[in-house]
Amino acid sequence: MELRLIALVFSGVMGRALSCNSAGGKKGSCPRIISRAEWGARPPTEESSHVPDLLPMLFVHHSAMEECEDQESCSQAVRDIQDLHIDGNGWWDIGYSFLIGGDGNIYEGRGWNIQGAHTGGFNTEGYGVCFLGNFTEHNPSDAAIAAYHNLTRCMVEGDKISTEYEMYGHKQTKPPGGTECPGDTLYTTIQGWQGWVEGNISKM
């Protein structure tokens, strides 16, 4: 009886852990996400608002900083961005929902169901995914692009975004010339990805 109780408790704990990491998606459908603890995040200075499931939009960014090729350098890149967003921009935390390194790993930013600070005017309407590096003249690594597609599949299967989600590059949410993000080459590439919608949706 005692062994059975221990087994049940262990099963419950593991089930919750898998659910948190996989966004409630189908078993095995979600990629590993490097947690905030793993990359060495600072705690937020304030608590952010929450957002619901089935968000209608997804936004693609680049960091416009140096690229990274392994978990150590990518973790440092994410820490640098968090420092910039908190100390430079005065935000509560790193702005992006998730970040993707050249190593093919996905790094937790604000994470699931937390409002980000990535796309002005649209932070309550979608997640912001940032590729680590400057992709004006070339694309992210094949591993990084594969990670993006695995992440978006996870979002759909876990009901984090709508199956009919609309995906935009950051520059599409700003007046013409407002930003070059996610970089000219990457912006051209994402136009062939699932969900991309043509046009400028700036609210300004």
C-alpha positions as CSV (number, residue, x, y, z in Angstrom):
1,M,0.0,0.0,0.0
2,E,2.8,2.4,0.9
3,L,4.7,1.6,-2.3
4,R,1.6,2.2,-4.3
5,L,1.0,5.6,-2.7
6,I,4.6,6.6,-3.4
7,A,4.2,5.6,-7.0
8,L,0.9,7.5,-7.4
9,V,2.5,10.7,-5.9
10,F,5.6,10.3,-8.2
11,S,3.3,9.9,-11.2
12,G,1.3,13.0,-10.3
13,V,4.4,15.1,-9.9
14,M,5.9,13.9,-13.2
15,G,2.6,14.5,-15.0
16,R,2.6,18.1,-13.8
17,A,6.2,18.6,-14.9
18,L,5.6,17.2,-18.3
19,S,2.5,19.3,-18.7
20,C,4.3,22.5,-17.8
21,N,7.2,21.8,-20.2
22,S,5.0,20.7,-23.0
23,A,2.3,23.4,-22.8
24,G,-0.3,20.7,-22.4
25,G,0.4,19.4,-25.9
26,K,0.2,15.8,-27.0
27,K,2.8,13.6,-25.3
28,G,6.1,13.9,-27.2
29,S,5.0,16.7,-29.4
30,C,6.8,19.5,-27.8
31,P,10.6,20.2,-27.9
32,R,12.7,20.7,-24.8
33,I,12.7,24.3,-23.5
34,I,15.7,25.6,-21.6
35,S,14.2,26.9,-18.4
36,R,14.8,30.3,-16.9
37,A,16.7,28.6,-14.0
38,E,18.9,26.8,-16.5
39,W,20.0,29.9,-18.4
40,G,20.4,31.9,-15.2
41,A,17.5,34.4,-15.3
42,R,17.1,37.2,-12.9
43,P,13.7,37.3,-11.2
44,P,11.2,39.8,-12.7
45,T,11.0,43.1,-10.9
46,E,7.2,42.9,-11.0
47,E,4.6,40.4,-11.9
48,S,3.4,40.4,-15.4
49,S,-0.2,40.0,-16.5
50,H,-1.4,36.7,-17.8
51,V,-2.8,35.9,-21.3
52,P,-5.3,33.2,-22.2
53,D,-4.9,30.1,-24.4
54,L,-5.7,30.1,-28.1
55,L,-4.0,33.4,-28.8
56,P,-4.6,34.5,-32.4
57,M,-1.1,35.8,-33.3
58,L,2.6,35.0,-33.3
59,F,5.4,37.5,-33.8
60,V,8.9,36.7,-35.1
61,H,11.9,38.9,-34.0
62,H,15.7,38.8,-34.1
63,S,17.9,40.1,-31.3
64,A,20.2,42.0,-33.8
65,M,23.1,41.0,-31.5
66,E,25.8,38.4,-31.8
67,E,24.9,34.9,-32.7
68,C,25.5,31.9,-30.4
69,E,26.4,28.3,-31.1
70,D,26.1,26.4,-27.9
71,Q,24.1,26.4,-24.7
72,E,26.7,28.3,-22.7
73,S,27.0,31.2,-25.2
74,C,23.3,31.2,-25.9
75,S,22.5,31.4,-22.2
76,Q,24.8,34.3,-21.9
77,A,23.1,36.0,-24.9
78,V,19.7,35.6,-23.2
79,R,21.1,37.0,-20.0
80,D,22.5,40.0,-21.9
81,I,19.1,40.6,-23.4
82,Q,17.3,40.4,-20.1
83,D,19.8,42.9,-18.6
84,L,19.2,45.3,-21.5
85,H,15.4,45.0,-21.2
86,I,15.4,45.5,-17.4
87,D,18.3,47.9,-16.9
88,G,18.1,49.7,-20.2
89,N,14.5,49.7,-21.1
90,G,13.1,49.7,-17.6
91,W,10.9,46.7,-18.2
92,W,10.0,44.1,-15.6
93,D,11.7,41.2,-17.3
94,I,13.0,40.0,-20.6
95,G,10.4,41.0,-23.2
96,Y,10.3,37.9,-25.5
97,S,8.1,34.9,-24.8
98,F,10.7,32.5,-26.1
99,L,14.2,32.8,-27.7
100,I,15.9,30.4,-30.1
101,G,19.7,30.0,-30.3
102,G,22.0,28.9,-33.1
103,D,22.4,25.7,-31.1
104,G,18.9,24.7,-31.9
105,N,17.7,25.2,-28.3
106,I,14.6,27.1,-27.3
107,Y,15.0,29.3,-24.2
108,E,12.2,30.3,-22.0
109,G,11.6,34.0,-21.8
110,R,8.4,35.1,-20.1
111,G,7.0,31.7,-21.2
112,W,3.5,30.3,-21.4
113,N,0.5,32.5,-20.7
114,I,2.5,35.5,-19.5
115,Q,2.1,38.8,-21.3
116,G,5.3,39.8,-23.0
117,A,6.9,43.1,-24.0
118,H,7.9,42.2,-27.5
119,T,5.5,43.8,-30.0
120,G,4.0,47.1,-29.0
121,G,0.2,47.2,-29.4
122,F,0.0,43.4,-29.7
123,N,1.5,41.9,-26.5
124,T,-1.9,40.7,-25.4
125,E,-2.6,39.0,-28.7
126,G,0.3,36.7,-29.3
127,Y,3.7,35.3,-28.3
128,G,6.9,36.8,-29.4
129,V,9.7,34.4,-30.6
130,C,13.2,35.9,-31.0
131,F,16.0,34.3,-33.0
132,L,19.3,35.1,-31.3
133,G,21.5,37.0,-33.8
134,N,21.4,39.5,-36.6
135,F,19.6,38.1,-39.7
136,T,19.8,41.0,-42.0
137,E,22.1,39.2,-44.5
138,H,21.7,35.5,-43.7
139,N,19.2,33.1,-42.1
140,P,19.4,31.5,-38.7
141,S,21.0,28.0,-38.5
142,D,19.0,25.1,-39.8
143,A,18.8,23.8,-36.2
144,A,17.3,27.1,-35.1
145,I,14.7,27.1,-37.9
146,A,13.7,23.5,-37.1
147,A,13.3,24.5,-33.4
148,Y,11.0,27.3,-34.4
149,H,8.7,25.0,-36.4
150,N,8.7,22.4,-33.5
151,L,7.8,25.2,-31.1
152,T,4.9,26.5,-33.2
153,R,3.6,22.9,-33.6
154,C,3.7,22.6,-29.9
155,M,1.8,25.8,-29.4
156,V,-0.9,24.7,-31.7
157,E,-1.2,21.2,-30.3
158,G,-1.2,22.6,-26.8
159,D,-3.9,25.1,-27.6
160,K,-1.6,28.0,-26.7
161,I,-2.2,29.6,-30.1
162,S,-5.2,29.1,-32.5
163,T,-4.9,26.6,-35.3
164,E,-5.6,29.5,-37.6
165,Y,-3.0,31.7,-36.1
166,E,-1.5,34.7,-38.0
167,M,2.2,35.1,-38.0
168,Y,4.0,38.4,-38.6
169,G,7.5,39.8,-38.6
170,H,8.0,42.5,-36.1
171,K,8.4,45.2,-38.8
172,Q,4.8,44.5,-40.0
173,T,3.5,45.8,-36.7
174,K,5.3,49.2,-37.0
175,P,4.9,52.1,-39.4
176,P,7.1,51.7,-42.5
177,G,10.7,52.2,-41.6
178,G,9.9,51.8,-37.8
179,T,12.2,48.7,-37.4
180,E,14.1,46.3,-39.6
181,C,13.4,43.4,-37.2
182,P,13.5,40.4,-37.9
183,G,16.2,41.3,-40.4
184,D,15.8,41.4,-44.2
185,T,16.8,37.9,-45.0
186,L,14.9,36.2,-42.2
187,Y,11.8,38.4,-43.0
188,T,11.9,37.1,-46.6
189,T,12.3,33.5,-45.3
190,I,9.3,33.6,-42.9
191,Q,7.0,34.6,-45.7
192,G,7.1,30.9,-46.8
193,W,6.3,29.7,-43.3
194,Q,2.9,28.5,-42.0
195,G,0.7,31.3,-40.7
196,W,2.5,34.3,-42.3
197,V,0.1,37.0,-43.4
198,E,1.0,39.8,-45.8
199,G,0.6,43.4,-45.0
200,N,1.2,46.0,-42.3
201,I,-0.9,45.9,-39.2
202,S,0.5,48.9,-37.3
203,K,-1.9,50.5,-34.9
204,M,0.0,53.8,-35.1
